[in-house]
Amino acid sequence: MNKKLLVSGAILGILGIILGAFAAHGLEKLVDDTAIKSFETGVRYQMYHAFLLLLLGGTSIIREKTKFRVLVLVLIGILFFSFSIYGLATNSLTSFNFKTIAFITPIGGLLLILAWVVMLMDILKTKSD
């Protein structure tokens, strides 16, 4: 499980850096400042959760079952939250109207919050100091 967490965190981090660079250097001429700020919000949350997965993969205090749950919540959460924001921010550049699936953005945010709650609950249940 730790290797899956570390690999997933590394992949999210790599994609976050690539997408952040794209926002800073490729999108600025294609969309307005509001869209770029939205895109950057998606990147920021993706990077936060990449670091979470890397830290989670390096700890033994959290049970394997909980690690798996957090991994699933984070991956689906990032897909729904960050990737829907990427679509919405670049909506004017595509033929698909991402506004039709904008409702998944807050669902993704909720999944990310749940990942942290699940992890916290496991930490609080741990008897070691």
C-alpha positions in Angstrom: 0.0 0.0 0.0 2.8 2.4 0.8 4.3 2.1 -2.7 0.8 2.8 -4.2 0.5 5.9 -2.1 4.0 7.1 -3.0 3.6 6.4 -6.7 0.2 8.1 -6.7 1.5 11.1 -4.8 4.5 11.4 -7.2 2.2 11.1 -10.3 -0.1 13.8 -8.9 2.9 16.0 -8.1 4.4 15.6 -11.6 1.0 16.4 -13.2 0.6 19.3 -10.9 3.9 20.8 -11.9 3.1 20.3 -15.6 -0.4 21.8 -15.3 0.9 24.7 -13.2 3.5 25.5 -15.8 0.9 25.2 -18.5 -1.3 27.7 -16.6 1.5 30.1 -16.2 3.0 29.9 -19.7 0.4 28.5 -22.0 -3.0 29.6 -20.9 -2.3 33.2 -20.2 -2.9 34.2 -23.9 -5.9 31.9 -24.3 -8.1 32.6 -21.3 -8.8 35.5 -18.9 -7.2 36.1 -15.5 -10.2 34.6 -13.7 -9.9 31.3 -15.5 -6.2 31.2 -14.8 -6.8 31.8 -11.1 -9.4 29.0 -11.1 -7.0 26.7 -12.9 -4.3 27.5 -10.4 -6.7 26.6 -7.5 -7.1 23.2 -9.1 -3.4 22.8 -9.3 -2.9 24.0 -5.7 -5.3 21.4 -4.3 -3.9 18.7 -6.4 -0.4 19.5 -5.1 -1.6 19.6 -1.4 -3.0 16.1 -1.9 0.0 14.8 -3.7 2.0 15.8 -0.6 -0.6 14.1 1.6 -0.2 10.8 -0.2 3.5 11.0 0.0 3.4 11.7 3.7 0.8 8.9 4.2 3.0 6.5 2.3 5.9 7.2 4.6 4.1 6.7 7.9 3.3 3.5 9.8 1.0 5.0 12.4 -2.1 4.8 10.1 -3.6 1.4 9.4 -3.4 0.0 5.9 -7.2 -0.2 5.5 -7.4 3.6 6.3 -4.5 4.3 3.9 -6.4 2.6 1.1 -9.6 4.5 1.9 -7.7 7.8 1.9 -6.0 7.0 -1.4 -9.4 6.2 -3.1 -11.0 9.4 -1.6 -8.1 11.5 -2.7 -7.9 10.1 -6.3 -11.6 10.4 -6.9 -11.7 13.8 -5.1 -8.9 15.2 -7.3 -10.5 13.8 -10.4 -13.8 15.5 -9.6 -12.5 18.7 -8.0 -9.3 19.7 -9.7 -9.9 18.1 -13.1 -13.4 19.6 -13.3 -11.9 23.0 -12.5 -9.3 22.5 -15.3 -12.2 21.8 -17.6 -14.3 24.8 -16.5 -11.3 27.1 -16.7 -10.6 26.1 -20.2 -14.2 25.7 -21.2 -14.0 28.3 -24.0 -11.2 26.3 -25.7 -13.1 23.0 -26.0 -16.2 21.7 -27.8 -17.5 20.0 -24.6 -19.4 22.3 -22.2 -17.8 21.5 -18.8 -20.5 23.7 -17.2 -22.9 20.7 -17.6 -20.7 18.7 -15.1 -19.8 21.5 -12.8 -21.9 19.9 -10.0 -19.1 17.3 -9.5 -16.6 20.0 -8.3 -18.1 20.4 -4.8 -18.6 16.6 -4.7 -14.8 16.3 -5.3 -14.2 18.9 -2.6 -16.3 16.9 -0.1 -14.4 13.7 -1.0 -11.1 15.5 -0.3 -12.5 16.7 3.1 -13.6 13.1 3.9 -10.1 11.8 3.1 -8.7 14.1 5.8 -11.5 13.1 8.3 -11.0 9.4 7.7 -7.2 9.9 8.3 -7.9 12.0 11.5 -10.3 9.4 12.9 -7.7 6.7 12.4 -5.0 8.8 14.1 -7.3 9.5 17.1 -8.0 5.8 17.4 -4.3 5.0 17.6 -3.1 4.1 21.1 0.5 5.0 20.5 1.8 8.4 21.1 
